[in-house]
Amino acid sequence: MSEWDYKIFWDEAVKQFKEELAFSIFSMWFLPSKYEKSTENTVYLSVPSKFFRDQMIHNYKNSIEKKLFELSGKKISIDFIIKPNTSEDLSKVENEVGNDKKTDAEKPTSVESKKKSVKTEGGRGQHPDLRPEYNFEDFVVGPNNNFGVNAAIAVSTNPGSAYNPFLIYGGVGLGKTHLMQAIGNKIWDTTKLKVIYVTAENFTNEFVECVQKKMMPAFKSKYRKADVLLIDDIHFFQGKVETQEELFHTFNELYEKNKQIVFTCDRPPAELKNLSQRLKSRFERGLNVDLQTPAYEIRYAILLKKMEKHSTKIPNEFIDMIAKNVSSNVRDLEAALTKLIAYTELTKKTMDEATAKNLLRDIFGSTRQRNVTIDLIQKTVADYFSISISDIKSKKRTKSFSFPRQIAMFLCREMTECSTTELGNDFGGRDHTTILHGCNKIEEQIAADPSLEKIIHELRNTIKENTNK
């Protein structure tokens, strides 16, 4: 091996990624990436297109660099050279893609991402912790998120005054982080305010490390001197007693100084468990908005918006196919679109229906498992207890109706990505606290009564069977 020849480390990294990633992901992104050369601190990889390079930088660059560091003990950066594939390369990729040796359920579909810092119009550069593509211009607005988007714009226009604190909640992949970071990017680009973005997990890890190293003054100074504090995924704080205590005092100090605070969560604060009541009350003090699952028309519009950024275009019939089959969240929509674009880029072939379905079968399959509807659950429970769906939705309080109703609420909360507000609307216009009460009651009864657990298990299986028909 010559002085700066790092090919041996790249080859070993590729072997490890093959074991760590779903084979469909590995063959799509890592097989076409070829080692070209090394310098003292950089490994150069050739990739077939600008689109491919951008995806590698966005999704895999950071993880490759970490892997090379683990293998070599040196900080080696990755750079990319665009070199269109030969026909031999294309044939190899085409044979590999879709022939998964390990299913996506067995392996993770992504690794950590890292972005480059770019200059903004404001002159102080892109915020180091915010993704520039997370902005209001690229956020598709529809009935499912209109209120939340307008509120977020108001917060970014007048931080510390309009809706403070501001909390965005909803299921996975519905745009919570996008909207939060859009707020941060807008404030960063248009003001001189100090903006801090952190996930709840990183906040917790940093807190623990500072306690251990006796660096708490530095920790407190960092977060309590922020003009805008954005904390993502606050449900992670559940059960973290000491971190909750520190967050409580940080919140109070910032709030008293009229500093803007923004949170995201996967559920309303009232549904968080093992979280202090006084912290819940702080989360609920300002404005809480709910992002809901987008309807077909919005999903279609989201896909068209995402495709605008790529030179390779996918025919509308396949956009329609994705929009109809992926209804769970925006993240899965984007994953499906990226897969079709990548295949088209790599193989230089025209997409056909059979190929598209084969490429997307893993995504379509996983979303079908999640696409359990409230209607299906209500019907399954009603049939099991020999009552009608109207009884499930009614205001009747006798146990023969209220008990099945609460079971249906419990299963809906467990098996769908709907918020308690959405569930309330589909259970006769009840409020979210009634839904929460019903779910908690069933949880308590399951713990005390094994026979009820068997009923719930049987209902789950029936619902899953009917979902996959």
C-alpha positions, 0 to 999 in steps of 0.5 A: 500500500502506497503512503496515501492509498486508502483502498484497503480501508474503503474495501473493508468499509464496503464489506461492513456496510453490506452487512449493516444495510438492507441489500436493496439500499446497499446495491442501490448506493454503494455498488455504483460508488467506486474507489478512484484515488486517495490523498493524505486526508481524502478518499475520492469516489466516482459516482454516476451522476450529480443526483447520485452525488447529492444523495450520497452527500446527504445520506451517507457521507458522514457515516462513510467518514466515521467508518473510515476513521474507525478502520484507519484511526485517521480523519479521512474525508470523502469527496466525489467525482462524477463519472457516468457508468459504463454499460458493464457497470450498469448491467451489474447494478441492474442485476443487483438492485431489487434482488434483496439478500436481506429484507429492509425489515431486517436491516436499517434503510438509512444512516446518519447524514451530514450537510455542507455549510453554504453561504446565505443571503444574510451573510453569516453562512448556513446555520451549522445544524439546520438543513437548508432544504427545510424551508417554507417554500418547499413545504407543501401546504394542504388541509392537513397542515395549513393551520400549523404552517401559518402559525409557524410562519407567524412565529418566524416573523415575530419570534418571542411574541407570537405563539410562545412556546410553539409545539408541533406534534404528529406522526412519523414523517409528517413534516414536524422537523421540516417545519421546525427547521424552516422556522429556524432558517427563516429567523437565522436568515433574516435576523441576527438572533442566536438560534439553537437547534437540538434533538431531545436525545442530543440535549440529554446526552450533552447534559449527561456529559456536562454533569460527568465532566463538571461543565454545567455552567457551560451547558447552562450558558449555551442554552439559556443565552439562546434567542431561539431554542428549537428542541426536536422530539421531546417525547424522548425526555420521558423518564429522564428525570434529571434532564427534565429538571434542567429543561424546566429551568432553561424553559423558565429563564428563556420564557421570562426573557421572551425568547422563542421556544419551539418543540416537536413531539409525536403526540400531544403533551397530555399523552406523554408518560413519565414526564413531570406535570409542570413540564407538560404545563409549560409545553401546553402554555403556548400554541400546540398544532397537529400535523395530520396525514396528507390526502391523495391530492396533497401526496401527489403535489408533494411528489411533484414538488420533490421531483422539481429538484431532480433533472431526471423526471418520472412519468406521472403514472408512477407519481400516481402509483406512489401517491395511491399506495403510500399514504402513511407519511411524507418520508415514505413518499420521498423514499419511493420517488428517490428509488425510482429516480435512482434506478432511472439514473443508473440504468438509463432505461425507461421505467415501466409498471412492472419494474416500478412495482418490483422496486417499490414492493418493500415500501408498498408492503411496509406502508400497507402494514401501517395503513390500518384505518379507523373504519376497519378497526371500528367495524372489526370490533363492532362485528366481534361484539355483535353491535353496530358501528353507529353504536361504537360512535354513539353516546350510549354509556351502557357497558355493552357499548362503552367497553367495545368502544374503548377497545376500538379507541385503544386499537386505533391509537395503537395501530394507526398514526392518527392523533387523539384529536383525529380519533375523537372526531371519528368516535362521535365528536369526542375530545382527545381527553376522552380518547386518552381516558378510554385507552388508559382504562383498557391498558389497566384492564389488560394488566389485570385480566389475561382474558382481555389480552387474548381478545385484544390479540385476536382483534389485532390479528383479524385487523391485520388480515383484513388490511392485507386483503 
